[in-house]
Amino acid sequence: MSFSQFDFHPGIHAGIRSAGYTNATPIQKKTIPVILEGKDVLGLAQTGTGKTAAFVLPILQHLLNLRSGKKSALPKVLIMVPTRELAEQIYENIKILADHTAIKSIAVYGGVKKTSQIKTLSGGVDIVVACPGRLIDLLNEKALTLKAVKTLVLDEADQMLDMGFMPDIRRIIPYLPENRQSLVFSATMPRQIEPLVEAMLHQPVKIQINHKLPSPSIRHSRIAVQKENRTALLKKLFSGNDMTSTLVFTRTKHKAKSLACQLKKSGYSAASLQGNLSQGQRRKAMDGFRNGSFKILVATDIAARGIDVSGVSHVINYDLPDTVETYIHRTGRTGRADQSGQAYTFVSPSDGKMIAMIEKNIGQTMRDQSQLFMEHSQQG
């Protein structure tokens, strides 16, 4: 289905063309008409399916419809997200899609001074993309009011739960009008967030797009290797494969930092993305990975949430994740837009149960490429 078939404002169609979009993804085809009708939505879809445009485009249309009536400088849309990177990603997407309209937006999150954010808010914005912590700060300081919000979006709801944001969200909800449209998007639906979703949504339309399955274009492989030998094997993989853009996941921020340093010392173009970085350092790492200055990005799960980089050729699980959902989130960053992708997972003998669970959920057996390490050991 072409985007031209949607009855959007000409300015929105111009933004769609600027973004390079032509055909709608399944989540977009199903979600956009429902949001345009004003209904609440519970959207479940895997990473990289186009969820952001699925809610941003109809929201922009709603805002342009509102502009025909009484104008207001107060925010009319609130989008809550778990991480700064995701806030920036959505904000950048909004800027492109709304570039041919007068719609104004802002991303607010911690780690940077509030002064510039407060100044922008005082000048009037239509859309606020926010992390819960900074949003509460601004509400407490009365630098922001949500009384005019018409649409609430909660994106990456499952990660909000994992990061402990649910109490903050419950504190924010009373600041919003009861009469509003609410949209909740998530890759998974843990039982712990069901009560909040039920309280937020009114007779929602549930839209589900294979949210528990990874992209079929990803090839999944596992390699048995002891932890003390993993860095050597990682370098072996980089030297012997066409890894144009690789995400490496570690369990801790200390390991992400140290591993990136080791790779750089060995001559690889690498950076880390982890919680100890300043916002400027995080942005530098992400921008460098997007534009190809860094071919390797070593990241933790929390820091990498919201990474939206086209053309990631490989994902490597240096450390096996704790849950199947996290595995799907990680590997879903490759093989996007029907491109092929490769996922390698380093495993120990004790990881058999988790590997079996992953294989059951992805519907395929991971290729055993342990011979790669055996070959490396023999050559060493």
JONOR-V369668 format. One line per field, one symbol per residue. ss: DSSP state (2 for helix, 1 for strand, 0 for the rest). psi: psi as a letter, one per 40 degrees, with the letter a starting at -180 (. if undefined). burial: + if it has 24 or more other C-alpha atoms within 12 Angstrom, else -. Layout:
BEGIN
ss=???
psi=???
burial=???
END
This chain:
BEGIN
ss=01222000022222222220001002222222222200001111100000222222222222222200000000001111100222222222222220000000111100000022222222000011111222222222000000000011110022222200022222222000000011111100002222222222000011111000000001111111002222222222222200000111100022222222222220000111100000222222222222200001111022220000000001111000000222222220000222001111111022222222222222000011002222222220
psi=hideeigiidddddddddeeidiiidddddddddddeeiihhhhiiifefddddddddddddddddeeahiieihehhhhididdddddddddddddedfiehiiihhiieiieddddddddehidhhhiidddddddddefehieeehdhhhhifddddddefeddddddddeeiidgihhhhiidigiddedddddddihfihhhhgfeeiiheehhhiihhhideeddddddddddeiggdhhhhhididddddddddddddeeigiiihieeiiddddddddddddeedhehhhiidddehehghiehdihhgdhhididdddddddeeififeiiihhhhhiideeddddddddddefihhhhfdddddddddd.
burial=--+--+-++--++-++----+--+++++++++++++-+++++++++++++++++++++++++++--------+++++++++++++++++++++++++++-+-++++++++------++-++--++++++++++++++++---++++++++++++++++++++--++-++--++-++---++++++++++---+--++--++--+++++++++++++-++++++++----+++++++++----+++++++++++-+++-++--+----++++++++-+-+--++-+++-++-+-++++++++++++++++++++++++++++--++++++++++++++--++++++++------++--+---+---+--++-++-------
END
